[in-house]
Amino acid sequence: MESKTSAINIQIDSNVKKEATMVLSELGLSMSSAINLFLKQVVKKNGLPFEVTNVVDKKKILDVVCALIMKDGKCLIARRSKDDHLKGRWEFPGGRRVGLEDEKKTLQRAFDEVLKINVDIKDYLTHSICEYPGHIVDLKLYECDYISGEFNLTIHSEYKWVNIEELLDYDLADADVVLSKFLIKKYIEESREKGE
């Protein structure tokens, strides 16, 4: 019995064709055999033999708590190491929340274990949600007063005490920019109310 075949003509990127030919050659297949296999799977599945979607993979949400630590009218910011994913950008210090840990406990743990400073944790101020490559950060900001201790440089390369109105002069992480704009607006409004 004579086999019936039919020719098809397709357009494909020359680099893709070259790379696919190399892979198929290692598998012992010709381009024609691979296309035949693909089309047989289309018929068998009554559709494409793989999922086609425009849905982006869900990004992990990181629950992070940070602090506006005040001392002598200035706030503490710290610069992440250049090897870190934030690549030397400035931020309000803090830590990642573990499970359903109380947010103030998250800060206390960060201060005790990592930052090595003593602070009085006060009230929640605001938060920002920011998308980074590979994850989303939900960053909560608490007001704190500095008590004692030297800032421990483990994940940071330096730290500074700065005036709130100067925060945007620094290359802040995106989520911290949102918090800084809130703080500057709040600072300006409070200064007006005091008549300064």
Secondary structure, DSSP 4 states (H G I P E B T S, - for coil): -PPP---------HHHHHHHHHHHHHTT--HHHHHHHHHHHHHHHTS-SS----PPPPPEEEEEEEEEEEETTEEEEEEEPTTSTTTT-EE--EEE--TT--HHHHHHHIIIIII--EEEEEEEEEEEEEEETTEEEEEEEEEEEEEE-PPP-SSEEEEEEE-GGGGGGS-B-HHHHHHHHHHHHHHHHHHHHHT-
